[in-house]
Amino acid sequence: MRMRWTLIVGLTLLLAACGKQESADQGSPARPPAAVPAPQIAPATPPPTAEQQKAPAPAQAESSKITITNEDGTETVEDTAADNAKHNAMLAAVASTVAAATATGTVAAATPPPPAIWQEGVNYTRLVPAQPTSAPAGQVEVLEFFWYSCPHCYEIDKLVEPWRKSKPAYISFSRVPVLWEPWHRSQARLYYTLESLGKLNELHSEVFKEIHSNNDPLVAADPNNAAESERIQAAFVKKFGISEDAFRNAYNSFGVKTAMQRAEELAQRYRVDGVPTFVINGKYIADVRTAGTPERLMTLVGDLADQEHKH
């Protein structure tokens, strides 16, 4: 009877808490760039007629003379024809250069940028303002908010684990368990206890398997019974060589309590209401719904992290 009640509670929790509580409004796709008007082209000059060809060419401008009165009353006459010709040639050269530069600029402006693989407001959400991270200088922080009893988290973890082991060195990756309700808090405490014992990488996947393959939620039938949940979890980790005393000491340690407080603050700061949810460098939020598939989500996370690293 107890096992039947546990399964009913477990199924109820799975249906109630894994998905987003509220669907986030998706932003509309970005508008295409406004069309750049084509440059105005002057009509071509028609060829001269026969009459115009027979007409005498206009006389060359005669040298213009300027009379300058000096201070002593004498006058100086200067011929400025050559100077004017040089000045006009300079103006023509400048005009030609400006025209060429203008034409080049117009062509560059009319060339559209290459299409983006991911669209902001569709595939991911930008956080405004961006939040500070705990990553060292030169590192890009990636956080995954999750819950051990969430089947979606269990499935995507099969992609996260190999990605975690092969990710670029500049990515600082951390999982953050959610602490919404007592059953979430109990499993989050198990997560941070394993971390404090140095057993997290070894047993993280084992916890998922115990819950989803062996149908053992690792939480008491009454999620408010913290002592019973602790006993169940101590019995589970004992199978992997962790003594009950070591487990209980870490389970109730100040370090684990501090880690849980920080996890709760992070979930509130990023307004996480569904799992799995990824936050990249305190600036972008993405999940399976926005990315499209679990595989696309992991690619998106990597691309956004790479973009942040290059900046």
C-alpha angles and dihedrals in degrees: 000000000000092000091050091052090048092053092049092051091045093052091047091053093048092054094044106045115028100073127061113282091216127021111242114231109254115227119239116256115272116270117253113253115273113263114260111229114244115250115263111251119206115233114262116262110250117239115263118268124241090258091051091050091052093048114100116259115255114267117262112256110264120237109276115225125210121199113211121192111218126214092257092056097258121125130229123201117207128190110220101178095103093046092051091051091052091047092051091048090052092050090050092051092049091048091050092051093049091048092052093048092048092051091049091050092051092053092048092050092050093054107096119225117254113272116264119240092218127038122217110232091024109051096020141005125237115224115228112226101022115234127235116254135212095228119119120252111289092022128110114220119222119184126190115199110204147153123220094224094050110107091205090056089048092053097046091046087072086066097036095057097058089040090052091053095047102033120124116275092243092066116092104200127192135167118224119198116213120240103198099133138010094271090051091049093051093054091042089056089052089052094052092042090057089047092053090050092051091243101107099101090047099047106026093094090041090060090053091049093048091054101040103028101033095034092231110137092195087223129100119260085248102052089201090064096091094171092057092047089052091051092050092049093046089054091050097051091044087073087065096052100268112135120230092239093052091047095048093046091053093039091061098034126126090240093059092047090050092049091051092051091052091048090053092049091050093051090051093045092053093037092233110188100158139036144263093036126159126207117196118206093327089290110080136044124198139165139173092276094057096038095046102230136020090254092052090047092058090047090049092050090052093047094050091047090050090050091052091048092054091051 
